[in-house]
Amino acid sequence: MAQMLKALLLAALVFALSSFSPVDADAADAIEKDKTLKKDCVATVIKAIGFEIKRFELRLEAAKKGPGDPANAPLLEKRIKELSAEREKYRNMEPEKYRIPDRIKVTGSINNACRDNEMLNLIDMTRSGPFYHVAGVSGDCKAISPNRNYTMTIYTIYPRDYRFTSAYVYIEKVE
């Protein structure tokens, strides 16, 4: 009876150990990549909202001191408050609750050194856009040389307040 119990325990142990496969390791790796991507996207959203706040602050200053229209000042102040509240929401968000936007593959270049708020020049971009501004990059931004076309995997993580299609993007992959 004791030998039978040992044999059953050994068989159960062998089964349990054999149930871990490379597929499980791949799934665990995918989950970890998803967590990292969500964390990076949330940080990028926070940065993008900061860019928008700065744009509205400049417009507010122009409305108050010229050459802008002083009548716009209350609306600009209201928008800055809304953006600040939204940025706080993302600062307090747990990355696991962030919904990753659709992945987009684009081909294009950057005119200057890759840096925050630099615009991507897409191969198929028209005078009406879409206009994508870099707000985050996975890895080293310096790996992207100016005026050289790359195929990039991007996420449009936050819309820019602009009359044409415009957004801040997170660049996940550059080929």
N, C-alpha and C positions, 0 to 999 in steps of 0.2 A: 504494500500500500504506500509506504514512504517513497519507494523508488518511482512508483507511478506518479505521485504528487510532484517529485523532483522533475520527472520527464515533462509533465504538463507545464510546470513553471518555466522550464528551459524553453519549451516550444513557444510559450507566450512571450518570453523575452526575445527570442529570435524573431518572432512575428512583429513585435513592437519595433525593434531596431530596423527591420527590413522595410517597415512602412514609411520611413523617412527616405525620400528619393530626391534626386536632383530637381524634380518638378517642385517639390516643397521648398527647396532652396531658392529656386527661381521666383516662386510666389512671394517668399519672404523678401527677396531683393526688390521685387516690383512694389511691394507695400512700402518698403523703406524709401525707394525713389519717389513714390507718390507723396509721402510725408515731407520729404525734402523739397519737392516741387511746390507743395502747398505753402510751406514755410517761406520759400523764396518769393512766391507770388504775393503773399500777404505783405512781406517787407517791401516789395516793389509797388504795390498799391499805395502803401503809406507814403512812399517817396513821390509817387505820381500825384497824389492829392496835394502834397507839399508844393509841387511845381504849379499846380492849378491855383493854389492859394497865392503864391507869389505873383502869378500873372494877374489875378484879380486885384491884388494890392497895388500893383503898378498902374492898373486902369483906374483904381480909386484915387491914387495920388494925382493922376492926370485929370480926373474929374474935379478934384478939389483945387488944384493949383494951375490947371490949364495944361494942355490945350483941350482937354475933354469937357464934356457937358456936365456942369455941376448937378443937374437934375438926375443924373445917373447914380450919384453917390449913395443914396439909400439902398438901391437895388444891389449895388456892388458890395456894400457892407453886409447886407442880408446873405448874399451868396458866399461871402468869406466865412460867415458864421456857420452856414450849412456845411460847407466843405470841412471846416474845423471839427464839427460834430461827427461828420462821416469819418474823418481821419481817426478820431478817438475810438469810434466803433471798431475799426480795423486794428488799432493798437491793442484793444482789449479782446480781440477775437482769438479763439484757440484755432491754430492753423488747421486742425482736423475738420473744422466746420466750414472751411473755405471751399467753395465749389470752383474747381479748375475750369477756366474757359476753354473753348474749343482750340485745338492745336491747328495752326496754319503754317503751311510751307510757302515761303516767298523767296524770290531771287532778287537781289539788289545789292547796293553798296552804301557806304557812308562817305560823305565828302571829306570830312575832317577826321581827326583821331576819334576813335570810339569813346564817347563820354555821355554822361547823363544828359537827357533831353536832346540829343543829336537826332536829326531826322534820317530815316532810312529812305533811300532813293530806289524805289522798286522798278523793276524792268517794265512792268505793265501799268505803272502809275500814270494817271492822266492829270491835267491841270486841276481837276476836281478831286483828286485823291485816289485812293485812300492815303492819308498822311499818318505815318507811324513814327513815334518818337521813342527813343530808347530810354527806358526807366530802370532796367535791370538786365544783367547778363549772367548766365551760368558760366562759371570759370573766369578766365582772364579776358577782359575786354580788349586788352592790347593785342590779342591774337587776331583781331579784325583790322586789317590794313585799310587805310583810306583809298577810295576810288577803285576798289577791286570788288568785282561781283562775287557774292557768295550765295549759296542756297541756305536759308536759315529756317529753323523751326521756331515759331514765335507764338506767344499768347497775347491777345489784346486784353490787358488787365484793367484798364480804366479809360473811359472816354475823355477826350479833350473837348473843352467848350469851344467849338469852332463851327462855322456854318456848313462845312463839308465833312465827309467822313474822316475822323481823326481820332487817334487813340494813343495812349502810352502802351508800350509793349515790353514783355519780358522775353529775351532771346535765350532759348534753351539749348539750341544746338546750331553750330556753324559748320558748313561743309565747303 
